[in-house]
Amino acid sequence: MPNTIKLNLNSARCERKFKSHFDYKLAFMHSVIVVGVALTALNGSPLQAESNSTLQQDTVATWPLSEEFVPVDTSRFMYDPDPVPLEKVRVFPNLQFTRPIELTYPDDGTNRLFVAEQQGQILLFDNKNETAETTLFLDIKDVVLRKGNEEGLLGLAFHPKYKENGHLFVYYSTAGEKKDSRKSVISRFTVSADNANKVNRDTELKLLEIEQPFSNHNGGSLKFGPDGYLYIGLGDGGKANDPFVNAQNLETLLGSILRIDVDHQDEGLMYAIPADNPFVERENARGEIWAYGVRNIWRLAFDRESGQLYAGDVGQNRFEEVDLIVKGGNYGWNLREATHNFEPQSPETKRDLIDPLAEYFRGEGQSVTGGIVYRGSQLKEFEGAYFYGDYLSGNVWMLRHDGQITTENKRVANTGLSIAAFGEDQQGEMILCTFEGELYRLKQRPAEVFEKANSFPRLLSEAGLFDSVSKNKPVKGLIPYELNMPFWSDYAVKDRYIALPEAGKVVFHEQDKWEFPVGTLFVKTFWMHQDRTTLTGAKRLETRLLVHSPSGWAGYTYVYNAEGTDAELLEGSRLRSLEIKTEEGMVNQPYYFPTRTDCMTCHTKQAGFVLGLNTRQMNHTLDYHDQHVNQLDYLNKLGVFEEKLAKSSDALEAYPEWGFGNLDRSKDVKHEESQLKLPESKVQQYARGWLDVNCAMCHQPDGIAAGGQDLRFHTELKKMNVLNQEPLHGHLTVLGGAVVLPGAPLLSELYSRAGHRGVRQMPPLATNIVDPRGQEMLYRWIMELQKKPAPSQK
């Protein structure tokens, strides 16, 4: 196999014990196990101590590799097991945007819609679903700063009397006067007198400029209230932990929601401060502040009937929250995160803090997007409900409250979209802006979805995927596969299969993501060795399914019972304690079973949903019960691809073989010790491959991670945006470090976060133990970077 690195293993199989100059003890010193409050909060699931000594030894049974393609009936998985009432439907299908962050309209009777794009443009179009053209209304890309992922054109609001005065207001990031400084600007523009579809750029009037210490937590939402004043949602200034305690400091505008009068001016200001603002008369306080104690307001919304102000406030470590904003309110950051002490062990605060209307733990999403109160006519049963969503998971919820307490709060849609904003048109109909560049509405799901839900398999034995679950014997038609470099899963090894429907064909791409037809299903069973010193006693823990249904991709987890005879569909999440023999003795290792939301946090649209099946991963020799075949050649022979491969596997790229992570499915399993023998010239391929597999699903262009890093395997080193770059979310390293500091792994944030478990760990989900070999590869790669880059590094 070309372009691969063969490890010097003492046995023929990959799944062997590995050693490195990072000894086992050091690896566990880095492994800060995430337990306690954070994990017990997951759907009320406490740490479940289950002795694996009660499990019977599982067996591995199989059919021989098929000589022809056999389709698998996956129809029972094509509907949700727990359907929510609403589903997404794309609107304005002929339009495509780039990172739309706001959709709104002026009250001028024209029924036009306006979309603000983060890079610095505002586009307008007619509110007709068939419309195929947009008009450039305002372009300020030349002054908008987009260096940080959260910087850019972030807010747009039309004056309540726009029809008379033509005024609109924008919030954007721009460079400061000093080198490497930055600020946020709130400006007023005026539409051209002779062209209602064009802003006169020369009319800009800068009302307010706010110095920003960092590139994240810019907030940016602008909304006019029923009182005619402009409300401005800000962030705390960035980094992590609110390092300057801005949110509790009334002497700074950061960490607050402002209220200003844009129609008048006070002396020395380009606006006026309303006399009834809560802190106007307070010494050492900014009069513009309406409410404070917020971390990063991502979208404000007024209820057009009640006038109440709602906000989504993005959390840091554990909780996201939705707030009802009131005059003078303190919402708790950084003393609290939602209703929980920010530092779990700190004493309870005595301050008068306002609780959120709703909160959710990071198992349901990781970045709240504030929404709107629905006042349209298409979703009558949701009249008066406040909708909000999550940017990462695509979940959408609705809540109602009676003025005192929240009376209803439930998930109503699972869109799988990167929801950046909830807009509405003049009729009060809701429109979702997504970073996929498309616009969506929500509609009622058809009755058949709920009828079919009862047929969704609740037990793995009902799934039609195994002839025998207890013997791990798959049905004919499941195609086994392995990966050259498996994702790190806390020492778990995986048994993988593909199920393809009849007439389903895979679209092959040599370097890009493969495309899979509706009806495709991936089966991945996780095993854990009970004796890690000899890699023996492998036990099944869970089987995860990734399903491509007509409504999109979804992930499901089935957890095995104590006897290993069946597995049950997981609702929510679970944490189990595994008793493992190691070189340090017996340890109790926490093992996390992910939620469905967790699954789709990594299996994103930007990453192609399917992470492991690409050419460089699948160009691998499958050793399957005394059968040995290159997987690309085998799939080609089965006729799985839409077109026969033009190249043989020998002519296609491949990752180096990592040597751990695939279940040993050879006929006679022998677990012998081995040692990774890595040529110095190949360190880069291993390290870059590890980053691609474990990190790049989020860290890539338009990925869900902030910071602008591109950790994909083929990205040129100089374009990865990691060398000597300032960390965005605070330091685990000492000051003076960088994302990657060539020649200094211990001062490189990338290395530190990969070697840490807890807040700001990487990868962020479903791992409680550091990958020691991955750490070694990163360490050696960063050390090599102080040398002159090799030609392949560019």
N, C-alpha and C positions, 0 to 999 in steps of 0.2 A: 504494500500500500504506500503510495508516494506521500511525501510531506507529513509523515507521521513519525513519532518518536516511540520506539519500543523500550519499555522499561526492562531493566535487568531483574526479572522476577525468578525466584527459585521454583516456581510452579507455573503450569501453563495458564492458569486462570488469573484474572485481574483482582478478584476479591481476596486480598491478603492483608495481613497486618502491616502497617507502615510505620516507619521510624523517621525521625528527622533530628536536626540539631536543636529543635525545640522539643525538650523532653515532655513526657506526658504530664508531669507535675506542673510545668510552666503553662501548658495548654489549659489545665483546669484552674490555675490561678487567674487566667484571663477570663475564664468562663463564669461570669457573674450571672447566676441563675435567676431568671425573672419569675419570682413567686410572690406570695403575699397579697397585698391589697389589689394590685393590678390584675393578677390572674384570677383571684377569687371573684372579681367583679364580672368576669365574662359569663353573662347570662346566668349568674348565680351558681356557676359550676366550681366548687372548691377543688383543691388538689385531691385527687382520688388515689389513695394508696391501694394498689392492686398488686398482689404478689404474683410475679410471672412464674413462680415455681408451680402454680396451679395449672398452668397451661400445658397441654399435651404437646409432644414433639410433632410439629407439622411436617408433612411430606410434600414433595414436589413431584407431581405426576403430569404427564403431557401426552399429546399426540405427536407423531413424527411431523416434521415440516411438510406442509402440503405442497404438492406439485402443481396445483392450480388454485386460482382465486376462488374463495368460498365466501359469498356475502353473509352478513350477520344481520338478523332482524333487531334493530335498535328502536323500534317504533314506540315501545313503552316508555322511553326516556324523552320523547319529543314534547312533553308537556311538563309544566312545573309541578312538583309534589305539593307545594303549599302556595297556590297562586294568589297574587295580590290583585286588587280590583282594576288597576289601570295598567296600560302598556303604552309604549312610545309609538309615535307615528311621525315620520318625517314630513315637514311642511316646506314650502318653497323649494322643491327638489331641484330646480334649475339653478339655484344659487349656492355658492361655496364661499366661505369666509376664512380668514386666517386669525385664529385665536380671538374670537368675538367675546368681549367681556361685558357688554351692555346692549340691551335692546329696549328702545323706548320710542316715544312719539311726542310731538308738540300738540297742544290743544288748539289746532288751527282749522279743524274740519276737513283736512285734505286726505285723511286716512293713510298717510304715509308712515312707514316704519324706518327707524334709524338704528344702525348697528355700529358700535365703536369697536375697532380692532386694536389689540394691544400695541401693535407696532407704531400706531399713530395716525390712523385714518378713521374717518366716519363716512359710512356709506348709507345711502337712502334708496328705498324702493317702494313700489306700490304694494299695499296690503292685499294682494291677489295671489292665490296659491300658484297660479301658472306663470307668474312674472319671471322673466329670464334675464333681466338686466338690473344692475345697480348703478347709481350715480355717485361719483366722488363728491361729497359734501364739504369735507375739510381734510386737509393733509398737513400734519405737523411732524412728520417722521424726522425731519431734519433737526428738530430740537428735542425730541423724545429720547430719553435714555432707556436702553433695553439691555444694559449689561447684566443686570440681575434678572432672574426668572420672574420675580414679582414686580419688576419695574415696567413702566410703559405708560400708555394712555389708559387710565384706570376708571375714569368716571365721566358721565355725560348727563346733563339735566337741562331741560328747556324751561325758560322762565314761564311762570303761570300766565303772563300776558304776552307770550311770544307772538301772537297774532298781531299785536299792536306794535311791540318794540323790536322783535326779531332777535332777542338776546338768547344765547345759549351759554352754558358754563361747562368747562372741562377741568378734569384733574389729571395731571401728567407728571411723570418723573423727568428730571433734566439734570444736567451737570451743574455743579456749583462753581463758584468763582475760583476757589482754590483747587489745586491739583488733587485728583481722585475724590473730590467732594461731590455731594449729590443733594438734591432738594426736590420737594414736591411743590407744584405750582397749581393754584386754582385761578383760572382765567375766565374772563368773559369775552365772547366773540359776538359779532353781529352779522346776520345774513346780508348778502348783497342787496342793495336797493333795487337793482334791475334783474336779479336772478334768484328766485326763491329756492333753487336747488344748489346754491353755492354760497359758502361763507366768505366774507371779505377778510382775508388773512390779516390785513393791516389794521383791523379794528381790535386786535387783542388788547385787553386791559387786564394786567395781572393784579388780582385782588389780594392774594395771600401767597407767600412763599415760606415753606417750612423746611428747615435744614433736616436732613435725614442722616443719622450716623452710619446706617448700614443699608444694604440693598433690598432687604426683605421686610415684611410687615409694613407695607405702605398703605394698606387699606385702600381708599380711593373712591368709595361710593358717595355719590351726590344725589340728594333728593330734596325737592321743595315740599315743605309741609303745608297743611291747610291754612296755616297762619301767614303764608307767603314768604317765610324765611327759608334760607338754604341751610340744610343739615349736611355735615361732612363727616364721614366715618374714617378714622385714622387708625393706624397701628401703633405699637409701642416703640417703634424705631428699629426693631430687628435684632439679629443674633438670636440667642436662646436665653431663657430665664429672665428677660427684661433686665439686662445688666445695669442699666442706669436708673432702674425703678421709676421709669417715666409714667407708667400707668397709675401709680398712686401719688403722683406729684402734680398738684394743681398749678404749678408755675410753668409747666410746659404743656404745649398743645398735644404732644404725642400721647398715645394710649387713651384718647378721648373721642367723644362725638361732639362736634362743634355746631353752633347755631348762630348764623350771621344774617344781617340785613343788607342785601345787595343793592337796594334801591336808594340808600342814603349813605353818607360818609361821616364818620367821627373825625375829629382833628387828628392828623397824622396817620390815618388809615384810609384804605380804598373801599371801605365798607363801614357799616355801623354795627355796634353791639346792642342787641335788644335790651331795653331797660329791665325786662323781667327775667333775663338769664340768671341762673341760680347763684353765680359767684361774682356778679358784677361789683358788689360792695365788699367782697372779702379781700383783705390784704394778702399779698403774696399768692394771688390766684389770677389766672387768665379769665377774663370775662366772657370770652367766646365759648367756653366749655359749657355744654348742656348736660353731659354725663361722662363718667370716666371709669377707670379700672377695667379697660378692655385690652385684649392682646392684639388682635388683627381683625377688624370688622370687615367681613367679606359679604357685602351687599346689605343695604338698608332698604326698607319698604314701608310706606304708609298705607294703611287700610283706607281706601278711597271713601268709605262710608263712616267709619268710627273715628278716623284720624289718628289711630294708635300707630306707634312707630315700632317696627320689629327689626331685629338684627341677628345675623349669624356671626359668631365670634369663634375663630379658628383656635383650637387647643394646641398644646405642645406635646405632651407625653401620653396622656391617657384619655381625655374627654373632650368632645366637641359640644358646643352649647348654642341655644337659641334664646335670645333675650327680648323682653318687652321693655323698651327704653323709656324711662321717665325722667322728669326734671330733677337734676342734682343727684341721680342715682350712681352708686359705686358698685360695679359689677365684679369686683374681687380680684382681678389679676394684678400682681402676681402672688397674692396671698392664697388665692384659690384657683383651681381649674374646674370650671363649672361649680358643683356644690362640694368639691373635695379639696382638702388642703393640698396646695401645690407640692409641698414637701410632706409626704405621708406621715412622717414621724414628728412633725412640728406640732406644738400645742395649738389648740383651737383658738382662732382669732376672736377677739371681742368686738371687732368693728361691725357697724351696721351695714351689711352687704346684701345686695339684692340677688335672690336665687333666679336661675334661668327658668324659662317656661319648659324647656326640655333639654336633655343631654343624652349623649350616647357614647359608649365606650369604643375604643379603637377597633374592636372586632367587627363593627358595623360600618366603619369608614374612618377616614383620617383627615378630612378637610371639609368642614361644613360650608355649604353655599346657601346663604340666606335667600329666601324666596319672596313670595307675594301672598297677600290675602286674596283669595279667588272671588271675583265678583262678576264672572261671566255667566253665560247661559247654557254652554255645551255640557257642563258637568254639574247639573242641578243639585245633586245630593251633596256636593262639596261647597255649596254656597257659604261664604263667610269663613271657610277653613284656611289656615295659613299653611302653605306648602313650603318645604325646604328640602334640600338634597345634600349629597356628598360628592365632592369632585372626584375622589378616587374610586369609590365603590359604585357610583351611579345610582345608589339607593335614593328614593324620594319618600318623604314622610308628610303627613298632614297632622295638624293639631288644632284643637279648639280650647278656649279657656273662657271662664265666666267672669273675668275681671279680678278674680282672687286666686284661683287654682286652674291648672290644666285639666280639663275634663276628658280629653281624648287625645291620644298621640299614637299613631300607628304607621307602619310602612305601607305605602300604597302602590309603589312601582319599583321595579328593579331594571333600570334602563341599560346598565353596562356602559353608560356614556360618561365622559369627563365634563360634568355640568359646571360651567363657569358662572352662569347667571340665569335668573328667572326674569323674563320680561313680560310685558303685557301690551296688548294693543288698545285702541281707544274704546273697544267694546268690552274690555275687561277679560279677554281670553288670554290664557297663559301660553307663553312661548319660551322654550328652553334654548339657551345658547350653549353650545358645546365646543370644546377645543378640538373636536374632530372637524370643526369648520361647518357643521350643519345645524339647522334649526329644527326643533321638534315640538309637538304638542303631546299631551297625554289624552288617551281616550279609554272608554270602558272596554274591558276585555270580553270576548265572546263567551257565551254560556258554556260552549263545549270545553273550554279550558278548565273550568271548574268540574265538569263532569268527568273529564279524563284524569283529573288529579288523583282520583281513587285508584287508578290502575298503575300509578307510579310505584315501582318496587320499593318496599320499605325494608326488605331483607335482601341480602346479596343472593341468596338461594332462589329468589323470585325474579332475578334480573335476566335470566337466559344467557348468562355469560360463562357459566361454569357447569360442566356435567356433574362435578362434585366440588362443592365449596370446601368441605372438610379435607379433601385430598388435593385441593388447589389444582384441579384438572379443568382446563378451559374447554369450551366448546370448539368444535371444528370451525374454522373460519377466523378465529382470533390469530392475528399475526404477531409473533413475538419479536421484540426488538430490544436493543441495548444502546447506550450512548457512550461516546468516547470520553466525555467529561460530564458526569452527572452533577446535578445541583446538590450542594451540601445539605444534609438533613440530619445532623446530630448523630452521625455514625449509622443511620439507617441505610439499608441497601434495598434495591427496588427490582421488582419483577414486572415487566412492561409488555402490553399487548395493544394492538390497533384493531378496532372493529370498523369495517367499511360496509355501507349499504349496497344493495344491488345497483349496478350501473354507476356507482359512485367512483369518481376518478380524482386523483390528486394532481394538482398543478405543480410541477417541479420548477424550482429556480435554483440556479447554481450557487448563488451567494445570498439571494434574498429569501424571505420567508416562503415556505411551501403553503399552498392553499388547499383546504380540505372541504369536501362537499357536506351539505346538510345531511345529517344522519350519521356522521362520523362520531366514534366514541373511543376514547383512550382509557385503558384500564391499567392502573399503576398500584401494585401492592407493596406496602412497606414492611420490611422485616428488620428485626434487631437481634444481633447476637447477644446471648446472655453471658457468654464468656468472651470478652474482648481480647484476652491474652492469646487465645487460640482461634478466634473467630469461629466459634462453634455454638450450637444451641440456638440457631436462628428461629425466631418466633414471628408469626404474622401479627401485626398491630392494626393495620387499616388497609382498605382498598379505596383509592380515590378514582373518581370518574370525571373526565372532562368531556362534555357533551356539546355537539353542535346541533342545536334544534332550530326550527324555523324562526324562533324569536331571538336567536343569538347563541352565544356560548355560555355555559354554566358549569360549575364544579360542585361535586357531591362527595361526601366522605362516609364510608361504611366502616364501623368499628367492630372488631371481632369480639365475640364473647369469650369467657374464660376458658372454655373447652376448645376454642378454635373451630367449632363446627359451623358457625354462621356469623354474619356481620350485619349490624343494624344501621340504617340510615341515621346519620347524626343530625340532631336539631341543635343549632347553636354551636358551641365549642366544648372541648373537654381537655382536662389535664390529668395525666396518669403518671404515677411514679413507677419507674422500672428499676428493678434490682439487677445491677450489672457487675460482673467480676472484671476488675481492671488490674493493671500492674500495681496500683496503689491500694488494692483491696476491694472489698465490695462497696459500691456506691449506689445511692438512690438517685437516678437520673430523671428529671421531669421530662415528659414527652407531651407535646401539644398537638391536639387534633384540631385542624382548622375549621372555621366557619365557611359557609359558601361565599361570603363576602371576602374573607381572607384569600380564597382561591383566586378570585377575579381581580384582586388588587395587583397581583403579578401578571396574570394572564390577560393583559390589556390589549386594546385594539392597536395601540402604537407598537406593541411587541409582537403583533400578529396572532395573539391569543394562544397559539401553540408554540411552546418555547423550545422543546427538545428536538423536534423533528425538522432538521435542516441538513443540508448536504454535509457540512463539516462534522456534525454530530453522528449522522447515520452512516457515513463512510467508515464502517466498522465491521470486523469479522465477528459474526454471531456464533457463539459456541453453545449449541442447544442440544443437550442430551446426545452427545457423540456425533452431532452433525455440525459442520463448519461451513459457513457461507458468508460472503460479503453481502451486507444488507441491501445496498443499492442494487447490486446485481440481482439479488433475490426478488426485490420489489419489482424490478424491471421485468424479470421473468414472469412474475404473476400477472403482469399487465395492469398494475395498480395506477401507473402514471397516465395522464391524459395523452401524452405522446411518449413513444419509446425514447429512452435516453440516447442522446447523440454521442456521448462519451462513455467509455468504460470507467469503472470505479478507480482504476489506476491513474486516470487522467484528471480526476477531481480532487479537490482539497479535502483535508481531514484534520480535525483537532488531534493533538497528541493524546494518547491513551492515558487517562488519569490513574488507573489502577485500583480504583475503589468506588463503590456506589452501585454496581450492578450485582444482582443476586447471582450466586454461582449456580448455574443450571447445567453444569457438566454431568456426565453420567456418574463418575466416581468423585465425589466432592472431597478434596484434600486441602486442608487449611494449613499451609506452611508459611513461616515467616519470610518476609522479603524486605528489601531495603531499596528505596528509591535512588537510582543512580542516574542523575540528571546531568548531561553535558552542559557546561557553562554557556555554550552557544545557544542553548534552547530555553534558557530561563524566560526570555521574553514571551515565547509562545505559550508556555504554561501559565504565566501570570496573566497575560492578556486573555487567554482562553478562560481562566477562572473568573476574571472580572466580567467577561461577556456572559457567562452562564449564570453567575450569581447576582450580578448587579445591573447589567445593561437593559434588562426589561423595563427598568424605571429611568436609568441614567442614559438617555439617548434623546435626540432632537424630538421635541413635542412629547417627551415622556413625562410621567407624573411627578418625577423628582425635581426639586428646585436646584438651582445652582448652575445649570447649563453644561454639566459634564456629559461627555459622550464616551461611554466605556465599551462600545461595540468593538468586536475583534478587528474589523477592517479599518477602523478610524485611524488616521495618521496621528502619531504621537503629539505633534504640535497642535492638532485640532481637537484633542481630547479635553482641553480646558481644565487641566489638573496641575500642570507643572507650575509651581510657585504661585498658585492661586490662593487667595484668602478664603478660608472656610466660611460658609454662609451661615451655618447654624451653631456658632460657638466652637470652642476648642476643647477637644479631649487632650490634645498635645499642649505643651507650654506655649506661651506667647512667642511669636517668631516662627512658628511652624506654618505649614502650608498644606493644601490638599495633598500634593506630592512635592516633597523637597528632595531633589535628586541627591543621592548619596546619604540621606538621613532618614531612614525608615521611622525612627522613634520621634521624629519631628514632622511626620507625614500623617495628616488626618485620615487619609484613606486607609493606611495600615492600622492606625489606632482604632478606628471604628469597626473594621473587620475583626479586630482582636479583642473586642469588648462586647459584653452582653449586659443590656440594660438600656437606659435612655440613650438615644442616638446610636444604637448599634446598627451594624450593617452585615447582612441583610436585616431588615427591620422586623420580619415576620417569621413565625414558626421555627425558630431556632434558639436554643438555650445554651448551646455549647459552641465554642470557637473551633473552626476547622484548622488544625495545626499544620497540615500540609499546605493549605491555602495561604496561611500566614507566612510559611517559609518561602513560598514562591513570590509573594509580594515583597518580602524583605529583600530577597536576592535581586529582584527586578529593580527595586528602588535604589539599591546599592549600585547596580550597573548603570543607572541613568546618569551618574556623575561622570561616566566615561563618554567619549564621543559616540553619538547614536550610530547604530549600524544602519546600512542603507535601507533595510526593510522598515526601520523605525521612522525614517524621513524626518 
